[in-house]
Amino acid sequence: MLEYQITAQSKKDGKALVEANNSTFSFDASAGRQDNLPNPAELLLSSLAACMLKNVERFSEILKYDYTQAKINIKGVRNDNPPFMSKIDYKLQVESDMEEKKLHLLHKNILKFGTITNTLAKVSELNGTIEFLTKNESK
């Protein structure tokens, strides 16, 4: 069983810092909205993106495919009362010459073995697609 630990702190103005795995990043913990920092909902969606992109890399070794890059766009819909992320839609794109059959197997494995993916799928409607990223879209 793996365990994870982070440390976070905030100041009165809402600027907050997270320390994780010898890295530090800022986020918005204000009562309002700071335009220059990600808020907690955006961090949650970023965690999903990180999980899926990490598994693209992980499964490239297991499924034996090469890829140049992967890109994901995610949209979350927040319910107001009570507040929770009710729906998450994503489009994962992979620039690769792998067969389409392997691309769909990759998607299946990401959904089956992703820690954040599985966690969010239990509490939110998680929908998405995987497709090939063309050279023009990779810029």
KETI-972210 format. One line per field, with one value per residue (C-alpha): y negated, x negated, z. Coordinates in nm, 4 decimals, m for minus. Layout:
BEGIN
Y: (Y / ...)
X: (X / ...)
Z: (Z / ...)
***
This chain:
BEGIN
Y: (0.0000 / m0.3392 / m0.6461 / m1.0093 / m1.3170 / m1.6868 / m2.0025 / m2.3149 / m2.6562 / m2.9757 / m3.3399 / m3.5747 / m3.7055 / m3.3541 / m3.2856 / m2.9281 / m2.6979 / m2.3219 / m2.1247 / m1.7818 / m1.5556 / m1.8306 / m2.0724 / m2.3795 / m2.5441 / m2.8173 / m2.8065 / m3.0263 / m2.9670 / m3.3048 / m3.3484 / m3.5095 / m3.4373 / m3.5225 / m3.5211 / m3.4345 / m3.1150 / m2.7826 / m2.7239 / m2.3914 / m2.2720 / m2.3409 / m2.1533 / m1.8554 / m1.8566 / m1.9021 / m1.5906 / m1.3962 / m1.5282 / m1.4363 / m1.0858 / m1.0225 / m1.1654 / m0.9651 / m0.6505 / m0.7309 / m0.7193 / m0.4142 / m0.2106 / m0.3062 / m0.0672 / 0.2036 / 0.1967 / 0.1314 / m0.1817 / m0.5055 / m0.8438 / m1.1956 / m1.3746 / m1.3539 / m1.6336 / m1.6461 / m1.8967 / m1.8646 / m2.0430 / m2.0057 / m2.1036 / m2.2079 / m2.1532 / m2.4505 / m2.3074 / m2.0972 / m2.1907 / m1.9000 / m1.8192 / m1.6565 / m1.5950 / m1.5770 / m1.5535 / m1.5029 / m1.4584 / m1.2810 / m1.3045 / m1.1045 / m1.1721 / m0.8257 / m0.5807 / m0.2987 / m0.1005 / m0.2273 / 0.0982 / 0.0282 / m0.3291 / m0.1955 / 0.0563 / m0.2316 / m0.4196 / m0.1122 / m0.0661 / m0.4337 / m0.4073 / m0.0768 / m0.1500 / m0.5279 / m0.6191 / m0.9628 / m0.8419 / m0.5643 / m0.7929 / m1.0573 / m0.8029 / m0.6808 / m1.0241 / m1.2060 / m1.1366 / m1.0866 / m1.0837 / m1.1140 / m1.0099 / m0.9217 / m0.9982 / m1.0497 / m1.3937 / m1.5167 / m1.7167 / m2.0374 / m1.9984 / m1.9425 / m2.3029)
X: (0.0000 / m0.1366 / m0.1028 / m0.1285 / m0.1924 / m0.1817 / m0.2080 / m0.0069 / 0.0292 / 0.2169 / 0.1949 / 0.4797 / 0.4979 / 0.5693 / 0.2366 / 0.1462 / m0.1494 / m0.1707 / m0.4878 / m0.4858 / m0.7742 / m1.0372 / m0.8336 / m0.6361 / m0.3490 / m0.0984 / 0.2799 / 0.5780 / 0.7295 / 0.9047 / 1.2745 / 1.3114 / 1.1182 / 0.7593 / 0.7188 / 0.3501 / 0.3647 / 0.5482 / 0.8309 / 0.8996 / 1.1417 / 0.8797 / 0.6224 / 0.8594 / 0.8967 / 0.5196 / 0.4699 / 0.6907 / 0.4893 / 0.1626 / 0.2916 / 0.4013 / 0.0839 / m0.1315 / 0.0492 / m0.0038 / m0.3745 / m0.3456 / m0.1492 / m0.3822 / m0.6296 / m0.3749 / m0.1852 / m0.5033 / m0.4131 / m0.5921 / m0.4308 / m0.5576 / m0.3231 / 0.0120 / 0.2567 / 0.5737 / 0.8561 / 1.0841 / 1.4051 / 1.5628 / 1.9165 / 1.9707 / 2.3013 / 2.3915 / 2.5819 / 2.4238 / 2.1020 / 1.9361 / 1.7951 / 2.0998 / 1.9620 / 1.6179 / 1.5639 / 1.2264 / 1.0648 / 0.7300 / 0.5182 / 0.2037 / m0.0406 / m0.1527 / m0.1613 / m0.0153 / 0.2776 / 0.6247 / 0.6939 / 0.4001 / 0.5224 / 0.8550 / 0.6730 / 0.4682 / 0.7890 / 0.9372 / 0.6206 / 0.6090 / 0.9658 / 0.9011 / 0.5658 / 0.5548 / 0.5609 / 0.7158 / 0.9298 / 1.0816 / 1.1299 / 1.3162 / 1.5212 / 1.6670 / 1.8005 / 1.8604 / 1.9887 / 1.6643 / 1.6924 / 1.4285 / 1.2681 / 0.9247 / 0.8059 / 0.4981 / 0.3398 / 0.2441 / m0.0710 / 0.1342 / 0.3036 / m0.0252 / m0.1399)
Z: (0.0000 / m0.0990 / 0.1178 / 0.0151 / 0.2239 / 0.1454 / 0.3538 / 0.2767 / 0.4318 / 0.3533 / 0.4511 / 0.5368 / 0.1769 / 0.0501 / m0.1169 / m0.0318 / m0.0875 / m0.1186 / m0.0637 / m0.2239 / m0.3169 / m0.2835 / m0.4993 / m0.4046 / m0.5895 / m0.5138 / m0.5239 / m0.4411 / m0.0973 / m0.0812 / m0.0057 / m0.3500 / m0.6655 / m0.7546 / m1.1321 / m1.1294 / m0.9205 / m0.9607 / m0.7165 / m0.5403 / m0.8123 / m1.0791 / m0.8702 / m0.8543 / m1.2336 / m1.2669 / m1.0542 / m1.2937 / m1.5892 / m1.4182 / m1.3437 / m1.7007 / m1.8561 / m1.6140 / m1.7250 / m2.0924 / m2.0100 / m1.7850 / m2.0371 / m2.3221 / m2.1629 / m2.0791 / m2.4109 / m2.6117 / m2.8074 / m2.8795 / m2.8522 / m2.9067 / m2.6692 / m2.4990 / m2.4327 / m2.2257 / m2.1971 / m1.8958 / m1.8012 / m1.4596 / m1.3670 / m1.0059 / m0.8306 / m0.6089 / m0.3146 / m0.1829 / m0.3630 / m0.5411 / m0.8834 / m1.0433 / m1.3921 / m1.5462 / m1.9224 / m2.0851 / m2.4240 / m2.4160 / m2.7301 / m2.7966 / m3.0783 / m3.1809 / m3.4666 / m3.2534 / m3.3879 / m3.2999 / m3.1177 / m2.8857 / m2.8318 / m2.7035 / m2.4823 / m2.3430 / m2.2571 / m2.0897 / m1.8800 / m1.7796 / m1.6518 / m1.4766 / m1.3124 / m1.2543 / m0.8848 / m0.9295 / m1.2194 / m1.0072 / m0.7086 / m0.9070 / m1.1034 / m0.7717 / m0.6781 / m1.0053 / m1.3549 / m1.5492 / m1.9299 / m2.1940 / m2.5151 / m2.6390 / m2.9894 / m3.1953 / m3.1835 / m3.5297 / m3.5988 / m3.6453 / m3.3036 / m3.1226 / m3.1496)
***
